[in-house]
Amino acid sequence: MRIAVIGGGISGIASAFYLRQRNCSVDLFESEEQIGGRIGSHKLLGRWVDFGGKNIGRHYRRFRDFARTCGDPDFEYFGFNTSQLINSRVIGISKEGAKSFNMLRMMSLCGLDGVLKLYPHVRAILKDREQGVLCSRYFREIAHKNDHLTLATYLKSRCVNQVIRPVTIRMNGAEPDECYPGNFGSNLALALDSYEQLKHGMHSLLHDFRTMGGPGSIRILEGHRVTSVSSDPDAGTVSIGYLHRGVPGVAAYDRVISALPALRLAQLLEQNIPEASALLRRISYYPVAVSIAKYSNEVFSKERRAMLFDQSHPLSNVGAYGINDLGLVRYTFSGRMSRSIISEDSSPEEVIDLGEKIAAPYFSINENRREGFVYRYLAEGLCAYSSRHHLLLEKIDRELEKISGFAATGDYRRGASIEACFSAAYESVDKVTGNLS
Ligand SMILES: Cc1cc2nc3c(=O)[nH]c(=O)nc-3n(C[C@H](O)[C@H](O)[C@H](O)COP(=O)(O)OP(=O)(O)OC[C@H]3O[C@@H](n4cnc5c(N)ncnc54)[C@H](O)[C@@H]3O)c2cc1C
């Protein structure tokens, strides 16, 4: 089969990977000059650093299979180690050290209401990790019963501020009053995992992906922006219109998979299927800005490697890039306050100055020299899904059936984590090729 995948982020890469395993011949269309999307990297003082998704959970089974096939890169420990300012006291939150102490601390942060509400969800995920993806059987039930509420009203304020917000702000870029209980399982599963990262980063993995072997073939078409998708029922093919260096082109395929964020797919289908486009636009995305700075000396200690900030700050999180990189700092700006201050037009220098000012009282920043930094602003950085999300996806899929041989995957299908992108990609490949596994 000749198959096109639109979008060269990790969802598109995962789709191409699974298609290749099924002996398909794949064209991967990417509008930018390089694949990677939100796992993209940048060079800082001669070293590649990752701006987006980089932390890999121990339960990321599909991603780890992919990495193994790509050349089996080394992972290094990242851990789960952060802190938070509560009533002017710095409270550490970690999975390192005594397990019972960490558990008691987490329960005290949740409060009694939080423990009672979250415990059944935690148990469901620990029993079956598949329940910790977006729209799983268990969380569809939760959505049916509770998605008339937001997370902020579903739980009491103590749990919302101390436990839920730090998670939604990092994974969805959204405040708890912009997220729904039925979708929280995909975040909870991440909080129940512990993390590693690729020793040589995502850039090196993407390099290995380009040269990976397999039964089928993958042609990577960078700088090719897809502008239309339509089906040709007589020929039994799906046509793609694209622009490459300003020159339009058309190509026909047996099947096509969109691996675009919902909003981008909405734009693509605007003319052809306006109904699908309108539904896709109901899925929320929020901006995120990330800056990575290198300092002359260590900023963090091994025992305290990150800090979360509350809704009064535009900086949501500051952390060491890795356990062996305590002088390389990643600043993440997301949430309502960040949105009100930082935009596409903000100066990177002003944004990092702001981050340093907020973090300086807690870490060795002022006495350190900043040697260099890189910055990226993503207008549609993080997906926050929608209320009763699974019902919306069912409606979208019914509309997408209007293009026969077409399927859609992406961060809005099974969750935003890299592993969830692999799960969704696997399902879309099953859909277009028939269940050959
Ligand atoms: C700051 C940040 C930190 C994160 N941290 C983690 C983490 O530590 N661990 C984790 O598991 N997850 C993390 N995530 C989540 C994860 O990285 C993302 O959900 C995931 O990378 C999304 O991949 P995607 O392929 O679905 O979308 P994208 O990466 O957005 O890919 C879509 C691609 O399509 C291309 N495109 C757009 N329009 C067109 C067109 N018309 N034609 C052709 N191509 C087009 C884009 O250029 C892009 O490359 C993080 C995300 C962010 C933003």
The ligand as an ORCA input file, in Angstrom:
! r2SCAN-3c Opt
* xyz 0 1
  C       6.800     22.141     26.274
  C       6.305     20.729     26.159
  C       6.829     19.759     27.008
  C       6.389     18.426     26.895
  N       6.941     17.472     27.685
  C       6.615     16.168     27.519
  C       7.336     15.143     28.180
  O       8.299     15.415     28.883
  N       6.934     13.849     27.986
  C       5.894     13.528     27.164
  O       5.570     12.334     27.048
  N       5.229     14.483     26.466
  C       5.569     15.785     26.612
  N       4.945     16.750     25.868
  C       3.863     16.377     24.952
  C       4.361     15.885     23.596
  O       5.644     16.383     23.312
  C       3.408     16.338     22.487
  O       2.075     16.032     22.816
  C       3.740     15.652     21.167
  O       5.082     15.931     20.798
  C       2.781     16.093     20.074
  O       3.195     15.488     18.859
  P       2.285     15.515     17.548
  O       3.039     14.809     16.510
  O       0.918     15.027     17.867
  O       2.115     17.057     17.192
  P       3.259     18.063     16.648
  O       4.540     17.785     17.313
  O       2.676     19.428     16.761
  O       3.418     17.639     15.117
  C       2.611     18.119     14.091
  C       3.522     18.365     12.905
  O       2.716     18.683     11.773
  C       3.371     19.705     11.045
  N       2.346     20.375     10.233
  C       1.426     21.281     10.613
  N       0.633     21.616      9.576
  C       1.068     20.901      8.504
  C       0.645     20.795      7.147
  N      -0.391     21.497      6.678
  N       1.323     19.956      6.311
  C       2.382     19.207      6.774
  N       2.803     19.275      8.050
  C       2.152     20.098      8.909
  C       4.003     20.571     12.109
  O       5.059     21.362     11.590
  C       4.472     19.518     13.109
  O       5.798     19.109     12.852
  C       5.386     18.096     25.958
  C       4.863     19.080     25.109
  C       5.329     20.386     25.189
  C       4.775     21.413     24.244
*
